[in-house]
């Protein structure tokens, strides 16, 4: 518990007494944002609509030590705004009968002051499966609705329900008490509260999702999402079935998608940065451990890949990769000694795609890489392909003897001489591989 800020307590009680005289404890209460704007003072845009009466019901201790988001700076700004708004007003006597007593904030009011939306879904909280199943059966979808049910039924009422045990009821009781006491540190076990400002935090939401994983699940998900092992490979490494790996991955990715769907503005920023090739990893961490951060980043990338934008991006990337592979497979130099791989990469393929391109090139049939020379060559040299490659470089018809010498120098076989080419000319021509007028057959 934080100490009461020295001097602010007396100022707060004095301004509360003035606000009583103006009737700001009831429905006539203005918003803090309107008062700040009227008197030219600074207030927090996210809390512009807060009604003054929400704070007036708190004594100094409740305001300064009971609300996690109200430190000295925010408390001082609130007091200065109300002091300016009540300047010249006579304080209401604390002995008057109509002075409303100090009341405790309700759970919904505490959540509001923390910046937790009333419609925050329960399925994003790390609650037990039994409790979530009970909420689904009773059509309970939000925190406020669950707290209302708890307040109505109580412990004994919930225990009367089928499939609700003591451990489940204890869990809900701890959750409700932590909110009722405005104990932000305890509530953090369930809610991804921001550290230094109002509202919820995407990074902490991912952290809660990681905390829900069983110890054995982390290395399995890391093998699948970070190391990119196939389902079969992952199952073999960890000694489980392929289907169990698939279920584990699907459940974890559903949680990550649910979190990204709720934090829509952050999701949009991540998607824009990802599509533009910019850094976006800061949205995901850091988590408690480096391995946790790496796993969350890999899971987000998997979700982005499945988005409409990700599918479109993948199709474009696959099309570009296919065109680069086709270009090197039809490159004239391929059958004239080989294509210099490094020069081709520098001239054609973006640097970020070099590793992927080389991996795809290894898997391309009919092409091999000579690591000694760095040249890409055909696996099975072809006379007609070599002839066609030579003729593509010449604008005018070339003598048969010169063509034969060039073929022999490229392939290194003397049997591919003028007679061999001359004997095969009509077959190659009928198959559309050769234009007869490209060669001076009598020379």
N, C-alpha and C positions, 0 to 999 in steps of 0.2 A: 504494500500500500504506500503510495507517495505521501509525503508530508504536505500539509496545507500551506499554500504559498503565503508568506508573511505579508500582512497588510491588505491582501485582496479580500479576505473574509469579511472585514468590517465594511469595506466599500460595497461588496455584494449585498450584504444585509440592508445597507442603507438604500441602495437603488431598488431593492425588492419592495421596501416599504413605500417608496414613491410610486412604483408601478401599481401597488394596491390602490392607491388614491385614484389612478386613472382607469381602474377596472380592467386591467390587462390580464387578470387571472381567468377571465371567462371568454365567451365567444367573440368579444370585441378586440381580442389581442391582435396587434399588427405582426407582420413578419419582420424578422431581424434584417433581412436584406433591404426591405423598404426603408426602415429606419436608418440604416447605414448610408444608403444612397441620398436620403433627405438631408443628412448632416455631413455629407462629404467624407465619410469614414470608410475604411477598408474592411470588407468582410469576405467570407469564403463563398465563391460562386456556387459551389456544390450544396451549400446550406442556406441559400437565399430564401427559400420558402419556409424555413423553420419558424414556427410561431413562438412569440416571446413567452407565452404561457407554458410552453414545454420546459423552459429553463427555470421559470419562477417557482415552480413546484419543488425545486431542489434547494436544500440549504447549502451553505458554503462547502461543507465536508463532502456532500454528495456530488456537487459540481466539480470540485477540484481533485478529488481522489477517487470518486466512484466511476467516472467516465474516462475510459482509456484514451479517447481522442482529444480530451481537453487538458492540455498542458498550460503552462503559464502564459504563453503568447496568445492562444485562442481565448483563454479566460479573460485576459486583460482587454482584448479587443471587444469582447461581448460587454464587459463592464463599461468601457468607454462609450460604446454606442448607446447603451441605456442611460448612462449619466448625461450624455448630450441630449437625448430625447426627453428626459425628465427634468431638465434644468429649470429651476424656478418653481417646481411642484413641491407642495408641502407633503412630507411623508405621512402615511397613514399610521395611526397609533397602533402598536402591537396589542393594546388592551381592548380594542374594539371587538365586539362580538362577531362582526361580519368578516373578520380576517380569516381567510381559509388556512387550515393547518397545512404543514408540510406533509406531502404524500410521497410515497415511493413510486418510482417509475414502473410501469408494467413491462412485461417481456417484449411486446411489440415496440414499445417506445424505446427501450434500450437497443433493440436491433436497429431501429431507425436512426438513432444517434450514432451508432457504429457504421452506418451506411450500408446495412444489409437489406436488400429489397424484400418486401413482404412476400413476393412470389418466388423467392429463392427455392429451387426444387430440392426435395428431400433426397432424391437419388444421387445428388452430388455430395452428400454427406457420408462419411465413412461409418455408417451405422451397421449393426449386425443384420445378417440376412433375415432372421426371424422378425426383427422390428420392421424392416423394409417390406417384407411380405404382409405383415399385419396392416401397415399403412396402405399398401396397394389394395388389400381386400376391403378396407374401410373407406377407400377413395380419399385418402389423406395425402395431399401432394405438396404442401408447403410447411415451413417451420411453424408459422403462426397457427395454422390449423392443428398441427400436432400438439402444440403447447395448449391450445384450447381443449383438446381431447384429454390431455393429461390433467388440466385443471378441473375438468368435469368428472372424469372417472376416478382419478387418483390411483394409488398403488393397488388397493384391493380390487377396484373395478377392472383394471387391466389384467390382474392375475386371474380373474374369472374367465377371461377369454381363452379359447382353445389355442394351443401352440404358443402361448406366451408364458415363459418361465421367469423365475426370479432374476436370472442374469440379464434378461432382456429388459425387465422393468427397472432394474438397478441402473442400467445404461441410460434409459430415458430420464430417470430421476436425476442422475448426475448432470445430464445435459441441461435439463430445465432449471436446476438449481444454479448452475454456473451462469446462465443467462440472467436469472432473477437477481443474482448478486452482482451482476455487471463485472464478473471475473473474466476479463478478456484472455488472460493466460490459460485458464482452464478451458474456455470455449474454443481456443485454438486447436484443441484436439479434434474438433468437428468442423469448425468454420475456418476458411482461408482468409483470416483478417490481415489487413495491411499492417506493417510495422509502424510507420510514421505518419500515416494519413488515413482519412476515412475510407470506407469501402472495402471491397474484396480484392484479393491479389491472385493473379493467374499463376505466378510462381508457387505460391503456397498451395493452391488447388492441386497442382501437379505433385507437390510434396506429399499431400494427404493421400493421393492416389498411390504413390510409391509405398507409403507406410502401410497400406492395406495389403500389399503383396506378401505372400508367405516367403520365408527365407529361401526355400528351394526354387521358387519361381523366378527370382531375379537372374541367376545364371542361365536359365533356360530361355527366358525372353531376350537376354543379351545375345545369346548365340543366334537366335532367330532374327532379331531386328538390327543388331549392331554388326554382328559378324556375317549376316546374310546367308546363314546355312539353310538348306532346304528343310522341309518338314521331316523327310526321311533321315537326313544327316543329323538334325537336331535330336530326333528321337533316339538314334543309335548312340550318340555321344552321352546322353543323359539317362539312357536305359528306361525310357518310357515309350508309350505308343505314339504313333504319328497323330492320331486323333486327339490325344491329350494335349499335345503341343499346339494343335490348331485351336482347341477350345481355350487354352490359356492365353494365346495370342489374341484371339477374338475378343475375349472378355476385357483384357487390358486396353486394347485399341478402342473398344466401345466407351470405356471411361474417359480416355483421352479426347475422343470426338465430342463427348458430352460436355467436357470442360471447355473445349474450344468453341463449341456452339453457344455456351452461355456468355463467354467473354468475346462477344462478336467483334467489338472494335479492335481488340488486340489480335484476334484471328485475321481480320482484314489486313492489319499492318504486317503480320507474319507472312500472309499469302503474297502481298505486294512485294515484300523484300525477297521472298523465295523465288517468285517469278522473275524478278529483276536481277537475280544472282547476287543480292546484297546480304550482309550479315543480319541474321535474325535470332541467333542462338541466345541472346541476352533475355529474350522473353521466357525462356524455359528454365533459367537457373540464375545463380548456381543452386543446386540442391544440397542436401546434407553430405553427400559423397560424390566424388567425381564420376563414379560408375553410374550413380543415379541420374546425374545430369546428362551423361552420354546416352542412357537408355531413353530418357524423356525426349531428347532431340531426335533420336532415331524413330521413336513412336510418332512424333509430330510429322516427320518427313513421310512416314508410311501413310498417315492420314491425308497429307497434302497430295501425295501421289494419286490417291483415290478420288480427289475432288474433281469437278468438271474441268477446272483450270489445269489441274495436274495431268488429267487424261489428255487434254489438248496439247499440253507441253510435251508429254511423252510421245504422242503421235508425230509432232513436228520433229522431235529429236530423232525418232526412229527413221523418219523420212530422210532427214539430213544424213544420218549414218549410212543408210542404204545408198544414197547418192555418192557419198565419199568412197564406199566400198566398190560400187560399180565403176566409178571413175578410175580407180587404181587397177581394177580387173581388166579394163579396156584401154589402159594407157599404152601407147605405142612402144615405149621403152621396156615394157614388161617382157616382150618377146625379142628385144634387141639388147640383151645383156642384163636387164633388170631395172627396176625403178628405185632410185635412192630414197629410202624410207624417210630419213630425217628431212630431206628437202621437201618431200611431198607433205609431211606433217606441217612444216613451217609455212608452206604456200597454201594449203587447202584446209586443214583441220584446226579448229580453235584449240589453244593450249589446254583448256580445261577438259577437252575430250580426247586428248592424246592417249591416255592409258586405256580408256574404253575402246577406242578405235583399234589399238594394237591387239587387245584381247579379242575383238571381233574378227580381226584379220587372221589371227591364229586359227579361228574356227571356220574360216572360209575355205571351201573345197577348191582344189586345183591351184592354190597359191601357197607358197612357203616363203619364209624369211631366212636369208643367208646371214647369220649373225656375224660371221667373220668380215663380210664386206658391207653389211648393212643394206643389202639390196633385196627387193621383193621380186621373186621369180616364179614362173609357172612350175608346178610339180612335174608335169610331163610336157617337155618342149614339143612344139608342133611346127612342121615345115610350112604348111599353108599359112598358119598364123604369123610365122616369121616373114614369109613372103608378103603378106598383106601389110604388116607393120612397115616393111621397107618401102613398099609402093605408096603408102600413105604419106611418106615424107617427100615424095617426088611429084612435082607438078607435070613433068613431061615423061613420055615412055622411056624406059631404060633398057639397055642391051641385055639379052639373056645371060651372056657369059659374066657380065658384071654382077647381075642379080645372084647367080649361082655362087660366085666367090663371096659375096656378102653373107649369104645363107650359111656357107661353110664356116666362115669366120665366127658367126654368132653361135651356131650349134656345135661346132667342133667335129663334125662328121663329114668325111670326104665323099661318102656315097650320095650325098644330096647334091649332085652335080647338075650340069646343064641338061644332060639326058633325062635324069629323073624328073626335073621340073617340066621338061618338054613333053614327056610321056603322060604326065598327069594333068596337062593344061586343060583338056576338054572336060575331064571329070570335075575339076574344080570350077570351071566356068558354068557347067550345067547345074551345079549345086549353088550357084550364086556367090561363090567365094572369091572369084577372080574375074576381072574384066580383061579380055584378051588383048584389047588395044593398049593396055598399060605396059606391055612388054614388046620389045623389038625382037621377035623370035628368030630372025635370021642373022642376028649380030652377036 
